[in-house]
Amino acid sequence: MSKEDIQLKMSERLITVADMLKGDEILTVADVGCDHGYVSIYLVQKKIAKSCIAMDVRRGPLSAAASNISDYGLDMKITTRLSDGLKELKKGEALAVVIAGMGGKLMEKIIEEGNLYDLGIKVAVFQPQSDIAEFRQFIRDKGYVITDERVVFEDGKYYFPMKVSVSDATDSTKSAYDKALETLFADSGEIDIQTKKRICNRYGECNLLRKEPLLLAYLEHGRKVLESILENLDESHNERKKDIVEELSDISFAQKILR
């Protein structure tokens, strides 16, 4: 296997996740749920990280990762470790962490149990597969700051990898979220703060500020799905109808921002 082939074996989603760490002074990355180890291999090959710890709770994928790492001649720069989430990572071993391709609730559990602050993690890239709005709020509640986000459309599904500042979440950095709210909704008239926060949780303030083109397609798809559901609900589903109307309103606000 050629050392140059790793990018060809990776999905656009995983390449985007790994590339979000570019530009940071990173010695070691903890790749949690490493699967085949491709993200760790890519990070080292592209010199985004000097070394990686590829971690997985399952022996099978970890064995496959070790084999791939060996094939690429990176045994001295990437180590494999059997670990349930971050439980086997020691303080100071890594400055960054990547957790991608898991359900949002499982990722929240891993982050709660791992305590990124105590581990010395400075920056993280998270890519939850589900419960994305709730996950964004969870990140905020932890005191972390979403500094960048992307939208990836792959195999008929939208993904939202996000870069998060952990240890460097200073007061000035945290205020960036408040400034984003002011900027995004400056021309929205009387819209309450909870609605603003809900829209950012649903779609990502970084995507809205950057006017991410793929987000427009995501919103339009969501609007069509919700309108179709709404047409088929009867009076016995008033609460569901109320939720859908609220989300359609949020989509309209987000579309105005992007246009």
N, C-alpha and C positions, 0 to 999 in steps of 0.2 A: 504494500500500500504506500502510495506516495505521500510524503509529508504535506504536499500542497493541496491535497484533496479534501481536507476537513470541512471547508466551507460548502463544498458540493454535497456533503452528507447532512448538512444542517438545514432546518426550515428557516424561512424568513423571520418567523417569530423569535427563534432562539438566537439568530444573528443580531436582531434588533436588541434583544435583552442584553447580550454580551457587549455590543457596541455602546450601550448607554454608560459604561464605565470608562470610556475613552476620555483622556484628558486629566484623569485623577492620578495622583502619585500613590499608586497601590503596590505594596509588596506582595501581599497574599490575599487571595479571595477564597472564601468558603462557599463552595457550590453545593447547596443543600438539595437533596433529591436529584443527584447528578445523572441518574439513569445510565446512559452509555458513555458519559464523560466528555461529550462533544463540546460543551460550553467551556469546560476547564481547558481542554486542548486548544480551542480557538483563542481563549484569553491569553494563553502563554505564547502561542504561535504568533499572534498579532502584537505581542509585546504590550498588551493592555495591562497584564499582570505579570509579575516576575515568577510567581508560583501560585499553586492552587491546592486546596484540600477538597477532594471530590468525596462527598458524603452521601450515603443512602442507607435507608433502614432495611433494605432487602439485599441479601447476599448475592442473588443472581445478577441483578443489574450492576452491582459493585464489582463482581468478577468480570463482567463484560467491559466495564469501564477500565479496569486494571489492564485487561488485554489490549484495548484500544490505545491506552496511554503508552504501553510498552511498544506497540506497533509504530507509534509515532516518535519513539525514542525520547520520551519525556518523563521517564521514571524518576529522574533526579529533581524534576521541577513540580511534579504533580503526585501527591500521595492520596491514597484511597483510605476511607475510614468508615467502618460500620457505625451508624449513629441514627438514633431516633430524633429527627430534627437537628437541633443544635446541641443536644445534650452532651455529646462527646467533644465539643469544641472548647478549648481552654482559653482563658483570658489572655489577650494579646497575640494570639496565634494568627489572626486575620484582621485586616483593616476594612474589608468589604465583604458583603454577603450577597449571594444571588439565590433567590427562591422563586422558581417559575413552574408553571404547569400544574399547580395544585388548586383545589378548591379554596375559596377565600376563608372559610371558617377554619380549615385545617392550617392554613398559613397563619391565621391569627393565633391559634393554639401554639404553633411552633415559636412565634415571636414572643408570646407571653412567657412561655417556659424557658426560652433562651436568654431573655434579658439582654438585648443588644448593647445597652449602655455599659453594663458590667463586663461584657466580653470585649469592649474596646472597639466595637465596630463604628466606623465613621460614616460610611455610605452603604446603601443597599439598593438593589434592584429587585422589585417584586412584580410578578405577573400572575395575578389570581385568575382562575378560570371561571369563577362564579362569585356571586355576592359582591360585585365590584364596588357599588356605591357604599355599601356597609363597610367594606374594607378601607376605602378612602377615609371614612369617618373614624375608623379604628386607628388609622395612622395618625390622624390629627389628635385624637384623644391621648395617644401615647406621647405626644409632644414632638413628634417627628414632622418633617416638612417635605412635601412633594415638590421637588425642584425641576423635574422634567417628566414628560409623559409622551408616549407615542401611540398611534393606532395602527394595528396591523390587520389586514384582511387576508385570511388564509383558509383554504378548503371550506369556503362558505361561512366562516365565522370571524367575528371581530375580536381582537385581543387588545388589551390596554397595559403594556408594560410601563412601570413608573420608577423613576429614580428618586430616592429618598435620602435626605440628610438626617443623620442620627445624632452623633455626638456634637456636631456643629450647629445644632438647632438653637442659635442664640436669639435674643429678643429681636434684633434687627432682621434676622432671617425669618422669624415667625411673622413679623409684620408684613412680609412680602405677600402673605395670603390675604391679609386685610386690604392691602393696596390692590391686589388682583380683583377682589370683590368690588372695590370702588371703580376701577377701570372698566370692568366688564359690564357693570350695571349703571354706568354714569348717565345713560340716556333712557333708562327704563322707567322713569317716573316713580310712582309710589309702589315699590315692591319691598316687602318686608325682608329682614335679614335671614330668617329661616328659609324662605324661598330661595334666596341667593345661595345659601350654603347647600341646600338640597340639589340645586342645579349643578353646582360645582362637584358635589359628591357623585352625581349621576354621570357626568360627562367629562370631568377633569378640567380644572381651571387652566392648566398649561395648554391643553388642546384647544380650549376656547380662545385663549390669548394669542396663540400662534395661528389661529384660524385654520386648523388642521383640515385639509380637504376630505379625508376619509371620514371624518366625524360627520360631515354633512350627509354623506351616503348612509352612515349608520343611523342618523336621526330620521332620515326619510323612510328608511326601512322600518324603523320602530314605529313611526307614525302610521304607516299603512297597516301594520300588524295590529296596533291598538284600535284603530278605527274599525277594522274587520271584527275584532272581538266585541267592541261596543255595540255594533249593529245586531249581534246575536244574543245580547243579554236582556233578560226580561226584568220586571219590577222586583223580583225576588233577589236580585243581585245589586241592590242599591249601593252597598259599600264598595263593591268591586267597580261599579260604574263611576263612583266618586273618585276612586284611586286612578282610574284610567283617564278621566277628565283632567285631573291634576297633572298627570304625567304628560298628556298632550299639550297642556299649557306650558310645562317646562320645556318641552321640545320646541315649541314656537319661540320662546324666549331665546333658547340656544341658537336656533336657526337665524334669528335676527342679529345676534352677536356675530355669527360666522359670515353673514352677508354684508 
